[in-house]
């Protein structure tokens, strides 16, 4: 397993938190080294000057007290090995030589109860000249020195207890056995000034006992298909211990309500996880978010998005969109995410036996679909501005919109954003202007031909069709009916596209949109008629739509700019841009001339009706060789913006789009120190990505966007 020379510290809530990314010159990491608080001179920077800033953090490492911990073997061997009978294994981070701070987050420091640090040291462009052959010197503040010292692994924070978490999981549908934190290290749990508990981690911290291998699956007996088993088979005592810890720590209200009945407590626990997961994936679907690797070990017990691997947001709407090039079967495609998350919950239910028998958990699992549908339809009504009436036909209206977007290749994010400028009483000139702007969001003829090109070999398709006619039972067992149906649809669409000219495509697209907009206008009219005030209704409709339709998602071409710059040693795009006049700083142009920005600097958002939804900002990981696969290139074009006459986004402006995710993240790499990103989440439950109800956790592994890192898989 490769050892990364880049490092990030992670802040998690309540058991997950993201802090610095540390990097030393390549080749200087020392796997397996067990540094003490004071290391060799070559490895240890000078201690920070008083006052001790980070070293004043208050640690209370409850997880290590409540769950079994493996003590390291003699000699401190961190080589991958089975770890039976334990949930954690004590480890030490591998130190780095000459670490340099690139960026940190003031909001993340505030979560820990720390005041912003003093001005940071000079960067490379301010370094004093040196004689030939000498190492460049630099001026650093005491705060910078502490960050470099403690988040390089060269010293341990007082009260921290480094450990790696042991867990198992199903990957792409098959049980993988022991996984665990192969590149992450738990440092401890910090108590903030308000009594909040944050788990502090290092990412890319060197070797641990876990080359790769979710928590409750460590008890799984040998799998009938893979033969793999969990390292703690038969240890039901640990399962009970883990349930007590998880429910008591993260669901104290359930623990209090069922203190005398553990079975009902466990049932209520599973019901709440099911509810949260259904709502989470419904929110994903409503913003076009694709996770990419929905293995069971990448699911959160508290209903957050974790493990930001090859994830992304759709550009052109495609229900079969796959953001992970390693997912060759499309198991984790956008449209399959709800089904996969339910499957993962079923595996959790199996892992909870016998503390929660399946005859109790399975009926609860069947509540998942209704909870998902309820949340999805609620969010779609908000995205469409249906604020008065709740009609059953709204489901068909939303489905027809998505089908229109699919046929025209419309941009998912921009189309929803644009709809807030549509109304039931548009003047002909304004309606024509609206249609022109909507047409700009549709794909070109060449893009559609590429999107609908057949993906199955004609001979294979012919054999499948023959099998469907000759042996329908066998065909059904193979489970290829859906894929064959989709392939036939692609062939039909591709055939139609071959007969179209670009002008005919534009005319066809307008026909599709005219048909849907007529239905939409009629539905809006019914909503308006039920309101007491037409003007008040329209104001509320627009407000709710803007609050629920993010203006900004991270496009591939934007992330690629930052990646390429970082690979050349230019980290300017990980640093916050100064606010620019006229809208949100560092964000893509707004939707339309009169669009009022629904988010404040740093992508903090406006309040929606009922809950806040911020302008979603996401990213995707670019993997090094040997990881889960290189990121798939999705087209390569710069998608049209909604205000084409606006000035192009500068490279520094890209920074806020990409690294607003660093809200809970420090980044440390060779290079100079930056200012903290502008903007902050108001609550740990409001994620840095801007979705409600903890749709995304604070975990944002920025190191992967700057430099290849070792992967836990």
Secondary structure, DSSP 8 states (H G I E B T S, - for coil): ----SEEEEEEETTTTEEEEEEE-STT---TT----SS--TTT------SS-SGGG--B--HHHHHS-EE---TT---S----TT-SEEE------SS----B--HHHHHHTT----------GGG-----TTS-------HHHHHHHHHTTTSS--TT---EEE--EEEETTEEEEE---SSEEEEEEEE-TTS-EEEEEEES----S-S---GGGGG----TTT----TTTT-HHHHHHHHHHHHHHH-HHHHHHTTT-HHHHHHHHHHHHHHHHHHHHHHHHHHTEE-S---GGGB-TTS-B---SS-EE-SB--TT---BTT-TT-TT-GGGHHHHHHHHHHHHHHHHTTTS-HHHHHHHHTTHHHHHHHHHHHHHHHHTT--S---THHHHHHHHHHHHHHHHT-BHHHHHHHGGG--TT--HHHHHHHHHHHHHTS--HHHHHHHTS--S-HHHHHHHHHHHHH-HHHHHHHT-HHHHHHHHHHHHHHHHHHT--HHHHHHHHHHHHHHHHHHHHHHHHHHHHTSS-HHHHHHHHHHHHHHHS-S----HHHHHHHHHHHHTT--GGGS-----SSSSTT----SSTT---SEEGGGEE-B-SSSB------------TTSS--B-----S----S-TTS----HHHHHHHHHGGGGGB-BB-SS------S---SSTTS-TT--STTSS-S---THHHHS------
